[in-house]
């Protein structure tokens, strides 16, 4: 019984609040008629008709130029020269990676693979496992060339080259 009573109380309260909001919106509409959009066509601005001289003068004031349709079509058909690329884009070949303490060997291998240091993550992981170095990776900042030799990367990560 109490459960049904709560439901009905909530329903009644919601209906009353909704009715109050509707009344407030009607009062707001009546109070500010200037904010309402008018549907009268007389309030639309009249179109401006420009002569050729006025248009040219207005364009010059704005730093623009008026050209004829024929000149525009000629301009549109002229081929534009391709921009000359005299220097090739420089692609970085060195990657700087920070191996955090607590990273397991799988995370380090994935990190190196995503950076482009190693080509095949499975071969690299297997090399670490066969040499028993999965737990001997040293945390720190490393710099590697792209597609580095696997033995060199293993030596760097285990501290053999430090």
Secondary structure, DSSP 8 states (H G I E B T S, - for coil): -HHHHHHHHHHHHHHHHHHHHHHHHHHHHHH-GGGS----GGGS-------HHHHHHHHHHTT-----HHHHHHHHHS--------S------EEEEEE-TT--HHHHHHHHHHHTS-S-HHHHHHHHHHTT-TT----EEEEEETT--HHHHHHHHTTTT-
